Amino acid sequence: MKFKITVRLALLLSFYLTAMYCTGITFAQDKEEEVQYQVVRLLSEEIVHSMTTIQLGTVVIWVNEDTQPAKIKFTNGNGMVIGCDGSESYVADPEQIISELVPHAGVESLCFVQRGRFEYTVTRGTGAMQGTIVVK
């Protein structure tokens, strides 16, 4: 009896998954492929892709390739809306947008869900570099 129930369950599950695939229902991993990413490299003397133009909904990933920790702060972040598909969007406090130190080989990321031009400063010790994200 147990064998028949298991076979029936397997057949039912197989039919269900096939029906979901054929009707266009996507799984979470399928959604990940739709997300666009832009990597911004933080080097000791420059920001690679310091002027970056992205599409709405793109995740920007900052990678600190310097030996010193870096701090990223948006200079016009007041009222900036950040978040991603599947998560709640919120209005960010400019004092809290990536305000933690990003260690050597560390990363930080933001998903941009608002069009506009967003200026930011990367500081390390006493030095500072400027960057811009333009969301179309």
KELO-440320 format. One record per atom (N, C-alpha, C, O): y, z, x. Coordinates in steps of 0.001 Angstrom, whole numbers, plus 524288, in hexadecimal, padded with zeros to 5 digits. Layout:
! residues N
SITE     v     w     u
SITE     Y     Z     X
...
***
This chain:
! residues 136
SITE     v     w     u
SITE 7FB53 80000 8033D
SITE 80000 80000 80000
SITE 804E9 80000 80366
SITE 8089E 7FD2B 8023E
SITE 804FF 80323 80796
SITE 80988 80369 80AFF
SITE 80AA1 7FE27 80D7C
SITE 80F26 7FCA0 80E16
SITE 8067D 7FB60 80EF2
SITE 8071B 7F642 81170
SITE 809C6 7F273 80DB2
SITE 80D36 7EF86 80F5A
SITE 80852 7F266 808C9
SITE 80AA7 7EEE3 804F4
SITE 81070 7F01F 80425
SITE 8139C 7EC8B 803A8
SITE 811D3 7F511 80400
SITE 81749 7F690 80356
SITE 81A74 7F4D5 80814
SITE 81ED2 7F2EA 80777
SITE 8185D 7F575 80CC1
SITE 81B19 7F3EF 81184
SITE 81BEA 7EE0D 811AC
SITE 8201F 7EC3A 8131F
SITE 817E5 7EB09 8102D
SITE 81865 7E55A 81010
SITE 81C6B 7E3BE 80BFB
SITE 81FAA 7E057 80CFE
SITE 81C3B 7E61C 80778
SITE 82012 7E4E4 80360
SITE 82596 7E635 80538
SITE 82938 7E32E 8045A
SITE 8263B 7EAC0 807C6
SITE 82B4F 7EC57 809B9
SITE 82D43 7E87C 80DDB
SITE 831DA 7E70D 80DDB
SITE 829D1 7E6D2 81158
SITE 82B4B 7E315 81568
SITE 82CE6 7DDE4 812FB
SITE 830BF 7DB8C 814A6
SITE 82A06 7DC14 80F19
SITE 82B5C 7D72C 80C7A
SITE 83090 7D79D 80994
SITE 833C4 7D407 809B9
SITE 8315D 7DC01 806FA
SITE 83642 7DCDA 8042F
SITE 83ADA 7DD0B 807F8
SITE 83EEC 7DAB2 806F2
SITE 83A3E 7DFCB 80C49
SITE 83E5C 7E021 8103B
SITE 83F7F 7DAC5 8128C
SITE 84408 7D95E 81353
SITE 83B73 7D7CF 813A5
SITE 83C1A 7D289 815C0
SITE 83F10 7CF12 811E8
SITE 84295 7CC30 81376
SITE 83DA9 7CF57 80CEA
SITE 84057 7CC46 808E2
SITE 84613 7CDE2 80885
SITE 8497F 7CA86 8081D
SITE 84728 7D2F4 808A9
SITE 84C7A 7D503 80850
SITE 84FD3 7D31C 80CE0
SITE 85439 7D157 80C11
SITE 84DC8 7D374 811A5
SITE 850B6 7D1C0 8163E
SITE 851B0 7CBDD 8161D
SITE 855EB 7CA13 8178A
SITE 84DD5 7C8E2 8146E
SITE 84E7E 7C335 813FA
SITE 852AB 7C1E9 80FF6
SITE 855E5 7BE76 810DC
SITE 852A6 7C4A2 80B8A
SITE 8568D 7C3AE 80777
SITE 85C03 7C506 8096C
SITE 85FBD 7C239 8083F
SITE 85C8A 7C940 80C62
SITE 861A6 7CAB4 80E7D
SITE 86399 7C693 81249
SITE 86835 7C534 8123D
SITE 86029 7C49E 81588
SITE 861B6 7C0B6 81967
SITE 8635B 7BBA0 816BB
SITE 86742 7B93E 81839
SITE 86069 7B9FE 812D6
SITE 86187 7B510 8102A
SITE 8667C 7B546 80CE8
SITE 86909 7B145 80C22
SITE 867DF 7B9DB 80AFF
SITE 86C92 7BA48 807B9
SITE 8717C 7BB4D 80ADD
SITE 875BB 7BBAF 808A4
SITE 870FD 7BBC0 80FF9
SITE 87597 7BC5D 81339
SITE 87737 7C1F0 8144F
SITE 87B62 7C2CE 8168A
SITE 87417 7C5B9 812D2
SITE 87553 7CB27 8140A
SITE 8746A 7CBEC 819D8
SITE 8704E 7CA74 81BDE
SITE 8782C 7CE31 81C88
SITE 877B9 7CEB9 8222F
SITE 87692 7D457 823B9
SITE 877E3 7D805 820EC
SITE 87423 7D4E8 82824
SITE 8730A 7DA06 82A64
SITE 87786 7DB93 82DEB
SITE 87ACC 7D84F 82F3E
SITE 877BA 7E07D 82F74
SITE 87BFA 7E273 832C2
SITE 87C4C 7DF6F 837E2
SITE 8809C 7DE50 839B1
SITE 877E2 7DE15 83A47
SITE 87822 7DB58 83F40
SITE 87A54 7D5D8 83E8B
SITE 87CBF 7D3C4 84225
SITE 8798B 7D36E 839FB
SITE 87BEC 7CE5D 838FC
SITE 881DA 7CEDC 838D7
SITE 88498 7CB5D 83AAE
SITE 883E2 7D328 836AF
SITE 88980 7D401 83674
SITE 88BD6 7D4A5 83BE1
SITE 8903D 7D2F4 83CD1
SITE 888EE 7D716 83F82
SITE 88AE7 7D7D9 844CA
SITE 88C17 7D2AE 8476C
SITE 88FC3 7D255 84A81
SITE 88912 7CEB0 84646
SITE 889EC 7C99F 848A4
SITE 88F06 7C727 846C7
SITE 8912F 7C3C8 84972
SITE 890F9 7C8CC 84239
SITE 895BC 7C69E 84014
SITE 89AA0 7C917 84279
SITE 89ED7 7C6CB 84238
SITE 89A21 7CDB0 844C3
SITE 89E91 7D06E 8470D
SITE 8A025 7CDB0 84C1C
SITE 89CD3 7CC4F 84F4E
SITE 8A53B 7CCEC 84CCC
SITE 8A737 7CA93 85190
SITE 8A912 7CEDC 85533
SITE 8AB36 7D2D2 85381
SITE 8A836 7CDFF 85A44
SITE 8A9BD 7D1CB 85E3C
SITE 8AD51 7CF39 86236
SITE 8ACC7 7CA93 86353
SITE 8B0F4 7D238 86459
SITE 8B44A 7D07D 868A0
SITE 8B44D 7D4D2 86CB1
SITE 8B5CB 7D93D 86B86
SITE 8B2A6 7D397 8716F
SITE 8B28E 7D771 875A0
SITE 8B798 7D70A 878C2
SITE 8B93A 7D2C6 87A44
SITE 8BA09 7DB84 879B8
SITE 8BEB6 7DBE6 87CF3
SITE 8BD43 7DF4E 88199
SITE 8BBBD 7E3D1 880EF
SITE 8BDBB 7DD29 88647
SITE 8BC46 7DFFD 88B06
SITE 8C100 7E2B8 88D66
SITE 8C517 7E050 88E30
SITE 8C06B 7E7B9 88E85
SITE 8C489 7EAC3 890FE
SITE 8C334 7EB48 896C6
SITE 8BFBB 7EE45 8983D
SITE 8C5FE 7E85A 89A0A
SITE 8C52F 7E894 89FAB
SITE 8C950 7EC22 8A215
SITE 8CCB7 7EE17 89F4E
SITE 8C911 7ECFE 8A724
SITE 8CCBB 7F09F 8A99F
SITE 8D261 7EEB3 8A96F
SITE 8D5F6 7F1E2 8A904
SITE 8D340 7E999 8A9BC
SITE 8D89B 7E782 8A9EB
SITE 8D9FC 7E3F0 8A561
SITE 8DE68 7E213 8A50E
SITE 8D649 7E2F2 8A1DB
SITE 8D76E 7DF57 89D92
SITE 8D3E0 7E046 898E3
SITE 8CFDE 7E2E8 8993B
SITE 8D57E 7DE07 89489
SITE 8D252 7DDED 88FC9
SITE 8D096 7D844 88F21
SITE 8D3D4 7D4C7 88E74
SITE 8CB82 7D75F 88F53
SITE 8C986 7D210 88E75
SITE 8C965 7D130 88893
SITE 8C6E9 7D425 885B5
SITE 8CC0C 7CD2C 886D2
SITE 8CD19 7CC09 8814A
SITE 8D13C 7CFC7 87F3D
SITE 8D0B3 7D1EF 87AF9
SITE 8D561 7D089 88251
SITE 8D988 7D421 880A7
SITE 8DC50 7D228 87BC7
SITE 8DE68 7D545 878C5
SITE 8DC5C 7CCFD 87AF4
SITE 8DE7B 7CAAD 87620
SITE 8D9D8 7C83A 8735A
SITE 8D7E4 7C425 874FB
SITE 8D818 7CAB5 86F31
SITE 8D35E 7C906 86C81
SITE 8D4A0 7C7B5 866E0
SITE 8D6FC 7CAD2 86413
SITE 8D305 7C30A 8653C
SITE 8D393 7C170 85FC6
SITE 8CE23 7C176 85D56
SITE 8CA85 7BF03 85F57
SITE 8CDA0 7C445 858FD
SITE 8C890 7C4DC 85673
SITE 8C900 7C3A5 850A4
SITE 8CD49 7C348 84E7D
SITE 8C48F 7C30A 84E31
SITE 8C44F 7C254 8488F
SITE 8C3ED 7C7AF 845EB
SITE 8C231 7CB7A 84850
SITE 8C582 7C7F5 8411C
SITE 8C527 7CCB4 83E01
SITE 8BF7C 7CE95 83DE5
SITE 8BBEC 7CB76 83D0B
SITE 8BEA2 7D39D 83EBD
SITE 8B95B 7D5D2 83EAA
SITE 8B69F 7D5D2 843EC
SITE 8B215 7D75F 84443
SITE 8B94A 7D41B 8480B
SITE 8B6FA 7D3FE 84D3F
SITE 8B711 7D96B 84FAB
SITE 8BAD6 7DC55 84F04
SITE 8B2ED 7DAC3 85273
SITE 8B2A2 7DFA9 85551
SITE 8B45A 7DE94 85AE9
SITE 8B218 7DB47 85D94
SITE 8B859 7E15F 85CA9
SITE 8BA28 7E0EF 86214
SITE 8B7B7 7E570 8651C
SITE 8B803 7E9F6 86381
SITE 8B54B 7E420 86984
SITE 8B2B7 7E7FD 86CCF
SITE 8B57A 7E816 87213
SITE 8B59B 7E429 874D8
SITE 8B7B2 7EC9B 87373
SITE 8BA24 7ED53 87892
SITE 8B618 7EFAB 87C36
SITE 8B3A7 7F39C 87AF0
SITE 8B55F 7ED3D 880C7
SITE 8B1AE 7EF23 884B9
SITE 8B4D3 7F0C9 8897C
SITE 8B79A 7ED98 88BC5
SITE 8B46C 7F5B5 88AFF
SITE 8B74C 7F7B1 88F89
SITE 8B416 7F6AC 89478
SITE 8B036 7F958 89576
SITE 8B5B8 7F2CA 8978E
SITE 8B2FD 7F16E 89C5D
SITE 8B590 7F3D1 8A129
SITE 8B406 7F2A5 8A590
SITE 8B972 7F722 8A05B
SITE 8BBFD 7F9D2 8A4AD
SITE 8B933 7FF06 8A59E
SITE 8B65F 800E9 8A238
SITE 8B9FD 80154 8AA35
SITE 8B784 80658 8AB66
SITE 8BA62 80AE5 8A8D8
SITE 8B830 80F24 8A852
SITE 8BF3E 80A10 8A742
SITE 8C245 80E2B 8A4AE
SITE 8C1C9 80DB2 89EBF
SITE 8C14C 80960 89CB1
SITE 8C1EA 8121E 89C00
SITE 8C1E5 811D6 8964A
SITE 8C6EF 80F57 89447
SITE 8CB06 80FAD 896C8
SITE 8C697 80CDF 88FCC
SITE 8CB19 80A35 88D77
SITE 8CC1C 80C6B 88808
SITE 8C88E 80E56 8856C
SITE 8D104 80C1D 88665
SITE 8D28D 80DBF 88129
SITE 8D527 80911 87E8B
SITE 8D88D 80693 880DC
SITE 8D396 807E1 879C7
SITE 8D5B2 80361 876F0
SITE 8D8BA 8057C 87244
SITE 8D6BB 808A1 86F3A
SITE 8DD9A 803B2 871BF
SITE 8E0CC 80577 86D59
SITE 8E3DB 800DB 86B2C
SITE 8E660 7FDF7 86E13
SITE 8E39A 80036 8660A
SITE 8E691 7FC1A 86379
SITE 8EC23 7FDE1 862B3
SITE 8ED19 80206 86075
SITE 8EFD9 7FABD 8648E
SITE 8F559 7FC3C 86442
SITE 8F7A7 7FB4C 85EDC
SITE 8FB8D 7FDB9 85D70
SITE 8F546 7F7CC 85BD9
SITE 8F725 7F6DC 85682
SITE 8F2BC 7F7D9 852A3
SITE 8F213 7F4E9 84EE3
SITE 8EFBF 7FBF5 8538A
SITE 8EB38 7FD19 85049
SITE 8EC75 7FFD1 84B32
SITE 8E8F1 800A4 84806
SITE 8F15B 8013D 84A4E
SITE 8F2BC 803F4 84585
SITE 8F19B 80081 840CC
SITE 8F3CD 7FC41 8404D
SITE 8EE35 80251 83D5E
SITE 8ECCC 7FF53 838B9
SITE 8E8A7 7FB3B 839B6
SITE 8E763 7F83A 8362E
SITE 8E67D 7FB04 83E6D
SITE 8E276 7F72E 83FC0
SITE 8DD6A 7F89A 83CED
SITE 8DBB0 7FD16 83D26
SITE 8DB09 7F4CD 83A45
SITE 8D630 7F5B0 83765
SITE 8D1AD 7F3D8 83ACB
SITE 8D197 7EF5A 83C83
SITE 8CDEB 7F74D 83BC2
SITE 8C960 7F5D6 83ED6
SITE 8C478 7F76A 83BF1
SITE 8C49A 7FAED 838A8
SITE 8C03E 7F4EB 83D19
SITE 8BB36 7F5ED 83AA1
SITE 8B7FD 7F0FE 83AEE
SITE 8B9B4 7ED20 83D39
SITE 8B357 7F10A 838A9
SITE 8AFEF 7EC74 838BE
SITE 8AD4B 7EBD4 8337B
SITE 8AD53 7EF64 83040
SITE 8AB05 7E744 832A9
SITE 8A80C 7E63C 82DEA
SITE 8A3B3 7EA47 82D86
SITE 8A0C9 7EB10 83145
SITE 8A340 7ECC7 8292B
SITE 89F3B 7F0B6 8287F
SITE 8A126 7F635 829A4
SITE 89E66 7F9FE 8288A
SITE 8A5CD 7F6B5 82BD2
SITE 8A7FA 7FBE6 82CC8
SITE 8AD46 7FC31 82A22
SITE 8AF9C 7F833 828D4
SITE 8AF1B 800DC 82960
SITE 8B42C 80180 826DA
SITE 8B88B 7FFF8 82A99
SITE 8B873 80162 82F32
SITE 8BC50 7FD1C 828A2
SITE 8C0F8 7FBFD 82BB4
SITE 8C49D 800A1 82B2F
SITE 8C4B2 8033D 82725
SITE 8C792 801A3 82F31
SITE 8CB44 805EE 82EE2
SITE 8D021 80496 831F4
SITE 8D00F 8014A 83574
SITE 8D455 80731 83093
SITE 8D937 80684 83367
SITE 8D8FC 80A2B 8380B
SITE 8D853 80EE5 83777
SITE 8D98A 807EA 83CA4
SITE 8D8EC 80AF3 8416B
SITE 8DDF4 80DAD 842FE
SITE 8E23D 80BA2 84239
SITE 8DD61 8122F 84525
SITE 8E1AF 81512 84775
SITE 8E26F 812E8 84CF9
SITE 8DEBA 812F7 85008
SITE 8E717 81102 84E5A
SITE 8E7D2 80E9C 8537F
SITE 8E685 8123F 85802
SITE 8E54B 8106C 85C49
SITE 8E6C3 8175C 85724
SITE 8E56D 81B0D 85B47
SITE 8DF86 81B78 85C02
SITE 8DDBD 81DA3 85FE9
SITE 8DC83 81974 8585C
SITE 8D6DD 81A08 858B0
SITE 8D3FB 814E6 85970
SITE 8CF2E 814ED 859B9
SITE 8D6A7 81093 859C4
SITE 8D3F1 80BA0 85A8E
SITE 8D249 80B51 8603E
SITE 8D57E 80A80 863BC
SITE 8CD4D 80BFA 86117
SITE 8CAED 80BE8 8664B
SITE 8CE16 80F4F 86A0D
SITE 8D002 80D6B 86E08
SITE 8CE99 8143F 868C9
SITE 8D1AB 817A3 86C24
SITE 8CE46 81AA8 87000
SITE 8D04C 81D02 873AD
SITE 8C924 81A9D 86F33
SITE 8C5A9 81D36 872E4
SITE 8C578 81A13 877F0
SITE 8C660 8155A 877EB
SITE 8C44D 81CAC 87C39
SITE 8C3BE 819ED 8812C
SITE 8BEC1 816B3 8811E
SITE 8BA9C 81890 87F8D
SITE 8BF37 811D6 882DA
SITE 8BAB1 80E65 88356
SITE 8B8EC 80ECD 88908
SITE 8BBBE 80D13 88C85
SITE 8B451 8110B 88A0C
SITE 8B2A6 811D4 88F6E
SITE 8B133 80CAB 8921B
SITE 8B0D0 80896 88F98
SITE 8B06B 80CF5 89737
SITE 8AE85 8086C 89A2E
SITE 8A987 80673 89792
SITE 8A606 80984 8965F
SITE 8A939 8015E 896B4
SITE 8A4CB 7FEBE 8942C
SITE 8A437 80052 88E72
SITE 8A035 7FF2F 88C0B
SITE 8A823 802E7 88C3B
SITE 8A805 80463 886C2
SITE 8AA5E 8001C 88357
SITE 8ACF4 7FC8D 88548
SITE 8A975 8007C 87E4D
SITE 8AB86 7FCA2 87A98
SITE 8AE02 7FF68 875F9
SITE 8AC9E 803D2 874AB
SITE 8B1AD 7FCC0 8738D
SITE 8B3FD 7FE50 86E91
SITE 8B464 7F966 86B47
SITE 8B4C0 7F517 86D62
SITE 8B455 7F9FF 86628
SITE 8B4AB 7F55F 862D5
SITE 8B795 7F697 85DC9
SITE 8B7B0 7FB09 85BF3
SITE 8B9EF 7F283 85B9C
SITE 8BC84 7F2C2 85686
SITE 8BB5B 7EDB5 8539B
SITE 8BB09 7E985 855F2
SITE 8BABE 7EE26 84E8C
SITE 8BA25 7E98E 84B3B
SITE 8BF57 7E8C4 84868
SITE 8C156 7EC59 845E4
SITE 8C17E 7E416 848D8
SITE 8C6A6 7E301 846A8
SITE 8C61B 7E070 8414B
SITE 8C3E1 7DC35 840CC
SITE 8C82A 7E30C 83D4E
SITE 8C7D9 7E118 837F1
SITE 8CD3E 7E02C 83596
SITE 8CDD5 7DFD7 830D3
SITE 8D11F 7DFC4 838F0
SITE 8D677 7DECC 8372B
SITE 8D8E1 7DAB3 83AC0
SITE 8D882 7DB11 83F88
SITE 8DB58 7D6D0 83863
SITE 8DDEA 7D2C4 83B81
SITE 8E2DC 7D4FE 83E02
SITE 8E566 7D878 83BDD
SITE 8E421 7D2EC 84288
SITE 8E8E8 7D4A0 84517
SITE 8E87C 7D442 84AFE
SITE 8E49C 7D266 84D27
SITE 8EC8F 7D612 84D7D
SITE 8ECE3 7D62B 85335
SITE 8ED17 7DBE4 854CF
SITE 8F09D 7DEBD 85333
SITE 8E95B 7DD92 857F3
SITE 8E8E2 7E30E 85960
SITE 8E939 7E3A2 85F4D
SITE 8E5EE 7E1AC 86234
SITE 8ED4A 7E65F 86100
SITE 8EE3C 7E74D 86690
SITE 8EB95 7EC6A 86819
SITE 8EB89 7F02B 86518
SITE 8E960 7EC82 86CCF
SITE 8E70F 7F159 86EB0
SITE 8E821 7F206 87483
SITE 8E95A 7EE47 87744
SITE 8E7A5 7F6DF 87651
SITE 8E876 7F838 87BC7
SITE 8E387 7FAD3 87DD5
SITE 8E14B 7FE40 87B4F
SITE 8E1E1 7F926 8826E
SITE 8DD82 7FBA3 88520
SITE 8DFD7 7FEBA 889A0
SITE 8E268 7FC85 88D0A
SITE 8DEF3 803D5 889A0
SITE 8E109 80713 88DD7
SITE 8DC94 80961 89101
SITE 8D868 80AA9 88EFC
SITE 8DDA3 809D9 89604
SITE 8DA05 80C2C 899C9
SITE 8DD3B 80F02 89DD1
SITE 8E04A 80C8A 8A096
SITE 8DCA8 81404 89E3D
SITE 8DFDA 816E6 8A200
SITE 8E59B 81608 8A0D1
SITE 8E780 8177D 89CA4
SITE 8E868 813A0 8A48E
SITE 8EDFD 8129C 8A3BD
SITE 8EF14 80CF1 8A256
SITE 8F389 80B9A 8A122
SITE 8EB1C 80990 8A276
SITE 8EBEB 803FF 8A14D
SITE 8EAF0 802B6 89B98
SITE 8E81F 8057A 898D9
SITE 8ED54 7FE71 899E0
SITE 8ECA0 7FCAE 89474
SITE 8EC83 7F6B5 8944E
SITE 8EF29 7F419 8975C
SITE 8E968 7F49E 890B5
SITE 8E90A 7EEF7 88FD3
SITE 8E9A2 7EDEE 88A02
SITE 8E827 7F12D 886C8
SITE 8EBC8 7E970 888B0
SITE 8ECB9 7E810 88338
SITE 8E8C7 7E404 8815F
SITE 8E725 7E096 88453
SITE 8E749 7E47F 87C68
SITE 8E3D5 7E0AB 87A02
SITE 8E578 7DFA8 8746D
SITE 8E86A 7E2B0 87224
SITE 8E38B 7DB5B 87238
SITE 8E4E1 7D9DD 86CDF
SITE 8E015 7D7AF 86A1F
SITE 8DD28 7D493 86C56
SITE 8DF52 7D95B 86547
SITE 8DB49 7D72E 861DE
SITE 8DE15 7D48E 85D5D
SITE 8E119 7D712 85A98
SITE 8DD21 7CF85 85C97
SITE 8DF5B 7CCA2 8582F
SITE 8DADD 7CB71 8547F
SITE 8D713 7C8E0 855F8
SITE 8DB53 7CD56 84FAD
SITE 8D742 7CC98 84BBD
SITE 8D922 7C876 847F0
SITE 8DD13 7C936 8454A
SITE 8D659 7C419 847A2
SITE 8D7B7 7BFC1 84425
SITE 8D522 7C058 83EE6
SITE 8D5D9 7BD0C 83B79
***
